């Protein structure tokens, strides 16, 4: 499994607050001959990470299958599936944070950049639900 273009979008530090929900975006590439499953994502900086099939869909546990020899985009965009970091413990600013991804084949932890959400960037930062 390869994780590409992984980032979190957040408003400027002055607009962030504890309890905010932030979008976590990435592209998953399965180079193997068998389907792989992303069945958990976590970070110590928030209560949980969830999956949404679209920006208006309900929060769900992370349970995403990546077909064999396929690429799955969980990037920002109106109505697109994505992950959300729910109920951050403190404002993150632009400081990268560690996020752990659990797959069928094992876990990997990445230091994820927190990028500024700019007006008109394609989709708003998720709101607290």
ZIMOQUI-V92479 format. One record per pair of residues at least 24 apart in sequence whose ideal C-beta (glycine too) atoms are under 10 Angstrom apart, sorted by the first residue. I is the first residue (numbers start at 1). J is the second residue. If there is no record, write none. Layout:
I/J  I/J
This chain:
1/28  1/29  1/30  1/31  1/32  1/36  1/37  1/38  1/66  1/101  1/103  1/104  1/105  1/106  1/108  2/27  2/28  2/29  2/30  2/31  2/71  3/27  3/28  3/29  3/38  3/74  3/99  3/101  3/103  3/108  3/110  3/112  4/28  4/29  4/71  4/73  4/75  5/73  5/74  5/75  6/74  6/75  6/83  6/99  6/101  6/110  6/111  6/112  6/113  7/75  7/76  7/96  7/112  7/113  7/114  7/115  8/43  8/45  8/46  8/83  8/84  8/85  8/88  8/92  8/94  8/96  8/97  8/99  8/112  8/113  8/114  8/115  8/117  8/125  9/76  9/82  9/114  9/115  9/116  9/117  9/118  9/121  9/122  9/123  9/124  9/125  9/126  10/85  10/88  10/91  10/92  10/93  10/94  10/95  10/114  10/115  10/116  10/117  10/125  11/91  11/116  11/117  11/118  11/119  11/124  11/125  12/91  12/93  12/94  12/116  12/117  12/118  13/91  13/92  13/93  13/94  13/95  13/114  13/116  14/91  14/93  15/91  15/117  15/125  16/88  16/90  16/91  16/92  16/93  16/114  16/125  17/88  17/90  17/91  17/128  18/46  18/87  18/88  18/89  18/90  18/91  19/46  19/47  19/86  19/87  19/88  19/89  19/90  19/128  20/46  20/85  20/86  20/87  20/88  20/90  20/91  20/92  20/125  20/126  20/127  20/128  21/46  21/47  21/50  21/59  21/84  21/85  21/86  21/87  21/88  21/125  21/126  21/127  21/128  21/129  22/46  22/49  22/83  22/84  22/85  22/86  22/87  22/88  22/92  22/97  22/114  22/117  22/125  22/126  23/52  23/55  23/74  23/75  23/76  23/82  23/83  23/84  23/85  23/115  23/117  23/121  23/123  23/124  23/125  23/126  24/49  24/50  24/51  24/74  24/76  24/82  24/83  24/84  24/85  24/86  24/97  24/99  24/112  24/114  24/126  25/73  25/74  25/75  25/76  25/77  25/80  25/82  25/83  25/84  25/112  25/115  25/123  26/72  26/73  26/74  26/75  26/82  26/83  26/99  26/101  26/110  26/112  27/71  27/72  27/73  27/74  27/75  28/64  28/65  28/66  28/70  28/71  28/72  28/73  28/74  28/101  28/103  29/66  29/69  29/70  29/71  29/72  29/73  30/65  30/66  30/67  30/68  30/69  30/70  30/71  30/72  30/103  30/104  30/105  31/68  31/69  31/70  31/71  32/66  32/68  32/69  32/70  32/104  32/105  33/68  33/69  34/67  34/68  34/69  34/104  34/105  35/65  35/66  35/67  35/68  35/69  35/70  35/104  36/64  36/65  36/66  36/67  36/68  36/70  36/72  36/103  36/104  36/105  37/62  37/63  37/64  37/65  37/66  37/102  37/103  37/104  37/105  38/62  38/63  38/64  38/65  38/66  38/72  38/74  38/83  38/101  38/102  38/103  38/104  39/63  39/64  39/65  39/101  39/102  39/103  39/104  40/100  40/101  40/102  40/103  40/107  41/83  41/84  41/85  41/99  41/100  41/101  41/102  41/107  42/85  42/98  42/99  42/100  42/101  42/102  42/107  42/109  43/85  43/88  43/89  43/97  43/98  43/99  43/100  43/109  43/112  44/89  44/97  44/98  44/99  44/100  45/85  45/87  45/88  45/89  45/90  45/92  45/95  45/97  45/98  45/99  45/112  45/114  46/84  46/85  46/86  46/87  46/88  46/89  46/90  46/92  46/97  46/99  47/85  47/86  47/87  47/88  47/89  48/84  48/85  48/86  48/87  49/83  49/84  49/85  49/86  49/99  49/100  49/101  50/82  50/83  50/84  50/85  50/86  50/126  50/129  51/81  51/82  51/83  51/84  52/80  52/81  52/82  52/83  52/84  52/126  52/129  53/79  53/80  53/81  53/82  54/78  54/79  54/80  54/81  54/82  54/123  55/79  55/80  55/81  55/82  55/84  55/123  55/124  55/126  55/127  57/81  57/82  58/129  59/84  59/86  59/126  59/129  62/101  62/102  64/103  65/104  66/103  66/104  75/122  75/123  76/117  76/121  76/122  76/123  76/124  76/125  77/121  77/122  77/123  78/122  78/123  78/124  79/123  80/122  80/123  82/123  82/126  83/126  84/125  84/126  84/127  84/129  85/112  85/114  85/126  86/126  86/128  86/129  87/128  87/129  88/114  88/128
